[in-house]
Every structure is written in structure tokens, then in C-alpha cells.
Amino acid sequence: MTITKDLFDALLEWLDPDREKASERYKAIHAGLVRMFVSKGVSDAGHAADETMDRVMKRLPEIRASYVGDPAKYFHGVARNLILEDRRRKEVPTDCIPDLLTKEPEKSEMSECLAKCLKLLPTDKQEFILDYHLYQGRAKVEHHREMAGEFSISEGALRTRAHHLRVILEKCVDECISRHGKTKVAPDAIISSGGDRGSD
Amino acid sequence: MIVGVTNIDNNNKTQVKQYLLGQLGGADEERLELRLLTDPSFGEEFDTIVDEITDQYVSGEFQGEELKRVEQHFLRAPERQTKAQFAAALIDQATAREPEPVKLTSDVGTPTLRERWRALWSPENFAWRFAATAAIVVIAAGLAFMVFRDQSTYRNFASLELTISTSDRAEGSEYKPLHLAPENDAAKIILQLPEQTSQYTSFQVELVDRDGVRRPVEIKERNQQTATVIIPATALPRGSYALHLSGIKPDGKQERIAGSYFFRVE
């Protein structure tokens, strides 16, 4: 069965009669699925999240009348099945060390791209993100406490602020690497991007 | 005023960490996953914990079983491996950058933390430099007193015997556990001296913590096979440590002996 506009509309209607709220719920579920699939080591988490959405859409005509409870639980059940299918397909021995960690393929490219992307940030944001990552271990904890005090925000808010900048930088670096180190992302586009998504 | 977003409590944070390291199961895991699908702000908090674990991993802060879990579970997905590479590059950039000249505040608005810190040490700020230098001297004297004070006052020791490891960076399993009970005043650590150290007339030992902070430790007893050091319990909060051994040659020259003695205070 192919996914049609009617199926998609029915799914949104099932999530919430208010189209805008339904759309928000759809995005939240999708982002949550990506986080869940990445955490479970599923190879292409984005694709797996799309597949989950598609499967639910296809089943919806059969289950909608009889299903009781939060639709998110149904998505969760379908996602768990996908994880099991993925494991059966791969059957990777659990004690193997991920390849990328041992061969470090694009370290210099990553660094070059990161340097370019950092320059696209406003100076205060550059300073912030580099300061945030200046120390390790106990010194880091103390430094973050001081930074939070300086900015008059909680340590949690400081972490969130750093995370948002990381999401922006990761996206920029990703695009830069895919363009062979030639980033063409306009600064404005980078600074205004971000928002809530599964950043994994 | 403290302004902040809603943050998950410590219990939830622990559960997220357990989930990310593959240690959460059953109903707790299901509850957490359902929250991921329904609560975007929780998802964001979840991401900050992913960042934290990633940074800790690339900074070498995990050891032993925990390190194994991070590598086998947390880093299983290619997305996380890329994230770890990104974090390593970011930490490299942060630690390697050149100091920049202090900008005038009229040019840039509010000075950043780093700029304010540098400004404190500028030549114009003589009073601050004097006070800070005096404070450092007092603190250093206090620390030296803590380390060097008469260790015969210690009565209750936690003992440990260590052999030298040839590497300078330990695998998790190389850290020998030291169980410091509340009643222990100090740790008595017997270091097995490596072979071929007869050319040295004496030895020196340095305690190095995980942040790389080095402190001299006095050798209390020594024979041909061992050197014994006593370290106050107050100088040993929980964590991993290395002891570095140096030999003093007859001409007075000091020579670092390759390898380290690793232990972990529990």
C-alpha cells in the first residue's frame, strides 16, 4: 500500500483534531523515534523513523476504530518491532568496537569544517561554545558553574544553550563535509537554523 | 535572577544515562521511550545528556566497565560515532586556540567571561594581581602543609601495593582499587620499584589526578625493592590517580622513570 494524502491526513486527525497540534505531535513523535533508534544502534535512524510512521499510517484504517489509548504507544510498539527486525538483520557481535572510532577517517576535514563553521557564528557565540568546551573533568564542572553564574542562568540552561549551538555547528559541519570542505552555507541561514529536533 | 528552562531532575538524568548505556530495561525503559515520543522538552534534555556523555568519552573520562558500555552501546550508531568525532574536534579547537587581545568593551558590548578573566590580569590591574598572587602563595603553602605535614600523625591507613605499568595512560583495568573507609586518615601505598634502578641514589614521587594536577608526595620508607608513600585521605577524593616515579642520579640530576602506578579511590 502506498502512502496517500488521505492516509497522511487520517494520521494527523488521529493524533489531534486540531491540525496544528497534530502537526506538532507528529514532529515530536518523529524526533523521539530518531532519538530512540539512534540509542538502540539502528543504522539509519531517520529512515527507521519514517518507516515507523509509514507502517502506522498503513495500519491505521484497521485499528483506528478499536484502538484505545495514546497513539504514541502504538508508534512505540511499531518502533520496538523495527528495532528487533534491525537486530535480526545485523546480528553484529556486541563486543566489536565501532569502526569509525578506530580509523578516524576525516579528522582533519572535520576540524577544517568546524573552524569554518565557527567563524560563521557571531563572536559572542563562538566565545561561548569554545569557553564551554575548554576544560575536562572536575575543572569542567566548576567552569560551567562559573559560566552559568556569569550569564545569570541555571547550569541546565547553560547546557541547553551549548547544545543549541552544537546542533547548529554539527549541521553546518555535516553540510561542509558533504561539500568536500567547501561550506557555502550563508551565515544567516546557519544562525537562524536549529529548533527542536532529534539532534542525534 | 536565575533564568532557565525546565530541567529534568537527577533521578531522571540517571535513568537517561542508564538508558544510553543500555542499562535500563522493562517498564522504566518503556516509560522513558514514551516520554521521548511525547515530550519535546524532555527530548532536548536527553540530547544535552548525549552531549555530556560524548564529551566525557572523547576526554577520556570513562574507564573500565563504563568505557566498555559507552563503546559497545552508546557509540553503536554511526550518528553517535560522528558526534564523537565532532566533539573531539570541538574540544581540540577550544583547547588549542590562541589567546586573543582583550577587546575594548565599547567595541563589542558586554565582555565575555574570557575577556573579563584576561582583563583582571592586565598590567593596569596591579591590585588584583598582587592580591591574587598573595592568595596563590597562601593556598600553595596550605597544600604543601597538607601533603608534607608529619605523616606520623596518621593512625588508620588504607593500604595498597602497586607495580609500575609501562604506559602513561591506563586502560580501565590497570587502575587498582583503593577502598578508603571513613575511618582511614591516609592511604599507605607501597610501590614496587622497577628493575634496574640501582643507578639512582634516591627517588621522588608525584601524585597526578585526572585533571593532570601534580603534587609531590614524600617517600616514608624505602628499600631496594619498594618505596612507601603515605597520602592523606583528604588529598584523595574519589577518582583515578597515577603516581609518577623519578630517580635522582649521583650527580643530582632527576630522571623520570617510564611508566606510572595507577590506582582508583573508591
Interface residues (C-beta under 8 A of the other chain):
Chain A: K27 A28 I29 A31 G32 L33 R35 M36 F37 V38 S39 K40 G41 V42 S43 A45 D70 A72 K73 F75 H76 A79 T94 D95 C96 I97 P98 L100 L101 E104 E106 K107 M110 S111 L114 A115 L118 T123 D124 E127 F128 I129 L130 D131 Y132 H133 L134 Q136 G137 R138 A139 K140 E146 M147 E150 S152 I153 S154 G156 A157 R159 T160 A162 H163 R166 V167 L169 E170 V173 D174 D196 G198 S199 D200
Chain B: M1 I2 V3 G4 V5 N7 Y19 L20 E30 E33 L34 L36 L37 T38 D39 P40 G43 E44 E45 F46 D47 T48 V50 D51 E52 D55 S59 G60 E61 E71 Q72 H73 L75 R76 A77 P78 E79 R80 Q81 T82 K83 A84 Q85 F86 A88 A89 L90 I91 D92 Q93 A94 T95 R97 V108 G109 T110 T112 L113 R114 E115 R116 R210 D211 G239
